[in-house]
Structures are given as structure tokens and as C-alpha cells.
Amino acid sequence: MSKKKKHQIDLERKIANVFLKNPNKEFNYKQISAALKVNDTKGRNEIIKMISKMINKKKLISPARGKYALSNNQNIIIEGVLEITASGRGYVVSDQIEEDVMIEPRRLNKAFNGDRVEVLVRQRREKGKPEGEVLEIKKRKKEKFIGVFERKEDYGFVNTRNARMYTDFFIKKEDLGNYKTGETVVVEIKKWEEKKESPEGRILKSIGEKKEVEAYSILYEHGLSVEFPNKVEKEAEKKSKENNDNEIKERKDMRDALTFTIDPDDAKDFDDAISFVEEKENLFEIGVHIADVSFFVKEGTELDKEAKSRATSVYLVDRVIPMLPETLSNNLCSLRPNEDKLTFSAIFKINKKGEVKEEWFGKTVIRSNERLSYQEAKFLIDSKTAIIPKEVSLNNKERKVEKGITKALLETNEIAEKIRKKRIGQGAIIFDKTEIKFELDENKHPIKIRFKKAENANKLIEELMLLANKRVAERVQKFEKKPNFVYRVHDKPDQEKLKNLKTTVERFGHSLNLSKGSVAKELNALLLAVNGKKEQNLIDTLTIRSMSKAEYTTKNIGHYGLSFSHYTHFTSPIRRYPDVLVHRVLEASLNKTKIKNEEELEELAEHSTEKEIHATKAERDSIKLTQVKYMQDKIGKRYEAVISGVIQRGVFVEVVDNKCEGLVKAKDLAGDFYVYDLKNHMFQGERTGKKYQLGDEVSVVLQGADLIKKQLDFQVVS
């Protein structure tokens, strides 16, 4: 699509939005221009021309000279992605309209959750959401589904057991095969006749009887590929057998530098390593060494195509869906100890104040001396010893770390703290959110919930990775006149969401001054004030929700949350495709060769952002499912909770002790008839005036744990 055509489509969308927000009002061109913040003659003339085109298309009418309004029979058509809720109602999100469009179940017209659809937007009811009807399915999110087979005498059904799927699949007699009732199967749509309620399906394969159907449904729901194609595996295997001795000779040799990795205790892929050399009393060489995935995954290969398609590794509670085959991710590229490894490095000469005096970027070869877990590194920093006791050790045995490791950790940690302090002073927002970890038994069933907070070792690695990412982005910007580059950007927070956050935190006795000074500093002060308190998780979550979503793009607007003018992702190419792209661009810049064109990079950036969103949703579903499994045998138990969300269907509550979240349905709020107040995020009793609002503390009893809906149901008790 040409830039001119894209501009025209964008302008029409913006003008349509002015009317859609105010469906019963008339506007002249000056008012439309003002609403769009267009004040130059050229821009106003463009708006006048577009209004004329929209009248010809019957999207607008002119009831009086110089006045314009939505046509009574206007048929604004948008394209977007359909999201179906557990209640069966659909919502379409599109960049052609600011608000999401509500789709009643009867108007879904055979579209499924995640499908890209064309929608007719109808005139909204007063103060209501825009409503619409699916006209056409442009692209199915997925063609294959997972469900449980039920066999009848001469036909069968496949029930997807997914709350967002409003239909099952009808299986004809000739397609029944030898499948048995209760088997978990993969099914595809064979055809869907106009007047049939259910599509006719074809079973592709069996996964087994009731074998993790809920877990597999998450994978299929989000289009996650578990297995790699045979040709990709073969290519990976071939790579693992290649001799790289000549390549090693061409690289900066860092094998003599003291080097270590710090990762979670269950990590199998090690993206990054840190080297440490004391140059003199107040100057250290700290190397951030990143697995050189782009050396092994060449552009256009089967490995590259698959990595590009997946774009990210997905970390579910009980498994990892990697971006690269294990031959690469866990072996060839992984920076395992006592093995020569090819890396792309950012090497800094830093003083004790955390000031970078020199920097170097390039291809290296390293040999890690030690693999540490975060827990082990924390112990070494806190104890200042070189002995890791067996209760902390990864191998459950007391062990002594390589000479110099403890000193390296202590010095690096001190430097990282200085960098972090400076970053906060410049306006970075620091989230210290408690992470939920599930302890699973041999059958992958949750038996315990643990809470983990970022400790000094986590923060050490975080700061060094942030430094490398920032400096790489700055380096490309500095040396390329018009850099074609993939940035990680983060826009300013939404003011309306900040106002809602302010209202909520005030109920807990906290303040958030949005009228003066730095909003970032105010948010940091709030996050510090709630640290360790029972409302921390709720306020941390609400603060994150008030933020814009970070994304990948070639158009740099900076990173608000980190307070960086230039930022990218360079440090995790084993699990993120944008990092691979950044490696390729940086290498081209260092070698003064041609860099990939901006349009192509932008497409890849948008795709990576989209895949990241899917991965996040899958990870969230996995956590919800595991929480439901954990709570299944606790029906009838009483808990203290906090209201964490308010929607028309009821209130969400988060259990204080284990952070499990569930729903109290509006109809189950006893003692009165409760009316939903959208503006104030609460329910209020008509007779008693009693309120249930965001942040309120309540006592609840667990009523149900639904694996299919991934939902816990609670009842409020006095």
C-alpha cells in the first residue's frame, strides 16, 4: 500500500471517529479540524475533500449547508480482530476506530475468537459502545482445534471444552474412524453449511484419553506450534555438526576473561553471560555477551523462517514452547559453562560510579567459567564467600565457585545499584511486582504456590541487560544517518487510566498527585509506599494496566517506563526474534554494509509485537488454569480477598494468601439488588446503598473451580 493511500485511509478513519463518538451531533469542517488538531490550510483542505468523498460513499450526509452528520443508513465498515468473552459476546478491536465494537452472539456469523473479520458498524445507542455485525471472515486465527470426542451410533461430536467456543464439531459416520468417546483429538473444519448450527469437522489425530486437554487447548487456542517441522529439525542438526574453528579465529577472543551466567534454577537456555576484568582500582571491563544466534540462523533458511513465524518462546507454567529447536536453544547457542561459545558482545569500561568511559561492540568467542542460579548469586553477594552450601546449590551439594567470581559479583552489583539509582532519578518507573511460582508434582499438578521477588542478583543482570540494549540502540542511531532499526518503544500512560488509578489508591490511604512534577516520580513513590502491604499486588497490577503497551517498531518514540530516548532488544535472541533482527542490523552497521529496508523491518516488528501479545495471553491462560487446578479441592473454604476488578457480570476478587483470582457474580451479591456503576467501578445496593468497589476488602467462600472456563467462582460472606 502506498503512503498516499495509507494516509487517505487513516484520515477517513479519524473523521469517522469524530462522528462515531458523537453519533447524534452535526459538525462543520472547522469543528472536525479542531477535533483532529489540524490547524493548517493544507490539512483543512484535505479534510474538506475527504468529507466530500465520504458523502459520495453515503457514510456522511449534509443536513444543512456546511453541516455534516452520520448517514441514517451509514454503513461504516471496519476490519479488525474478534475477541469472544466467556459470556459469548464478541468485541472487535481495530485501528480504524478508537473504541472496540460489540458483537452480539447472534451476529457473529460463524466467526471464532481471534479471527480477523470485516464488521458493519451500526449507530450506537446513546452512551453505549458501538455495535456491529460480522460481514466476512477475512482470516481464521486457526484452522485446527482440540477437544474431547463423543461417539454416537452413526455420528459423533468434538466438544472443544473452551468457554470462548460457542459450538462443537459434528463428525459424520464416514469420518468416525476408530476414535473412542473420551479421547482428546485435533479437529479441523471440513465445511460449515449456511443453515447448520455446527460446522462439520474432520478428526486429524488423537492425543489420548483425557490427556491434558485443558493444557493442549491453550496451545491450540493461541496457535502455538509444539513440534518443529522435520526440515527445520534437520537443518538445526546439521548446524550442530559444523566446524566453527575458522570462525573462532576471526573473532575477539574473550576466553581468558572471568565469565559467568546467572539464570533461574530451571533454565535450560542461557542467552547472556557476564565477563569481569579489573583494569585498575576504579575501572572495570564488564562484558555483556549474547548468544550469536544470527551466525547460526541465517536469513532465508528454514530455521529463520520458523523462528520468524514463532517470533518468541512461550513460557507456560508446565512447559516451554521454544522459538528455536532444542539443538540450538539448549545446546549450540546456549552459553553453557566450560564450552567455547560464539557471542555478540557489548563490552564496557565502567568506573565505580557506574559511568561508562569506553564501549565496544562486536563478535567474540567466550568460555563461561561458572553457571549460577539467581539464588546462588544472591547468596554469594550477601555472604561475600566463595562457598555455596548444599541447601542453596543447584546440584544439592556444597561447592566452591571459581576464583574471583565472588569479587566480580560484589563489584558488578555495586555498579548495577549505581546505574539503577541514576535511572530512577531520570524518571524510570520501577516495578517490584511479586512473581507467582507454582510447585508441580510428577503429574504436573500444582501442590504449592510460592512468591518470588527480584533480589540483588536479578537486579544486577537486569541493569546490565538494560545498559547493553540502550547502548546498542544509541550506537546504531549515532552511526547511521537514517537508521533502519527495530526499537522497543513505550508511549506515555493514558491520562484517564491514571485518574482511575488515583481514585483507587486513595481508598487505601495513598496519594497520587498528577497535577505537578513528574508523573513517573509520583508512580515510583506510590509503588514504594505499597511495597510489602496487602494491597501491593492489586496496586502494582492496576499501575501496570494504566501504562501503555510496549511494542516493536522502526519509528522511535523512546521508552517512557525506562526513561530512555533510545532502546531496543539485543540480549535474548534465543527466545525473541526482534533480537535476532537487531543483531543483523548492528552487524551490518559495524561492517558498513547494507541494512534491511524500513518497510520490511516494520512488518517484522509488527508481527513480533502481535506474537508477543499471543504469547502473553497464553501464559496468562496457563496461570489461570493452574490456579483453578490448585483450588479444585478447596471448595467451601473461606478466604480474605480484595476486589481486583469490576465488570457488568460481577466483581473479581483476589485471594490475599495465594493471589488466585476469581469472580463473584452480580446476581450472587446477597442482601439487596446491586446496580452496576460503570463510571465509579462499583456495584451499589438500591435499598441499602452498600458498595462493592475496586480495592474493597471482602471475605469470600470458594463456590466452584471450572477448568473449561479457567474460572474460580466465589461467594461474598459476612
Buried (B, 14 or more C-beta within 10 A) or exposed (E): EEEEEEEBEEBBBBBBBBBBBEBEEBBBBEBBBBBBEBEEEEBBEBBEEBBEBBBEEEBBBEEEEEBBBBBEEBEBBBBBBBBBEBEBBBBBEBEBBBBBBBBEEEBBEBBBBBBBBBBBBBBBEEEEEBBBBBBEBEEBBBEEBBBBBBBEEEEBBBBBBBBBBBBBBBBEEEBBBEBEEEBBBBBBBBEBEEEEEBBBBBBEEBBEEEEBBBBBBBBBBBBBEEEBEEEBBBBBEEBBEEEBEEBBEEBBEBBEBBBBBBBEEEBBBBBBBBBBBBEEEEBBBBBBBBBBBBBBBEEEBBBBBBBBEBBBBBBBBBBBBBBBBBBBBBBBBBBBBEEEBBBBBBBBBBBEEBBEEEBEBBBBBBBBBBBBBBBBBBBBBEEEEBBBEEEBBBEEEEBEBBEBBBBBBEBBBBBBBBBBEBBBEEBBBBBBBBEBEBEBEEEBEBEEBEEEEBBBBBBBBBBBBBBBBBBBBBBBBEEBEEBBBBBBBBBBBBEEBBEBBBBBBEEBEBEBEBEEEEBBBBBBBBBEBBEEEEBBBBBBBBBEEBBBEBBBBBEBBBBBBBBBEBBBBBBBBBBBBBBBBBBBBBBBBBEEEEBBEBEEBBEBBBBBBBBBBBBBBBBEBBBBBBBBBBBBEBEEEEBEBBBBBBBEBBBBBBBBEBBBBBBBEBEBBEEBEBEBBEEBBBBBBEEEEEEBBBBBEBBBBBBBBBBBBBBBBBBBEE
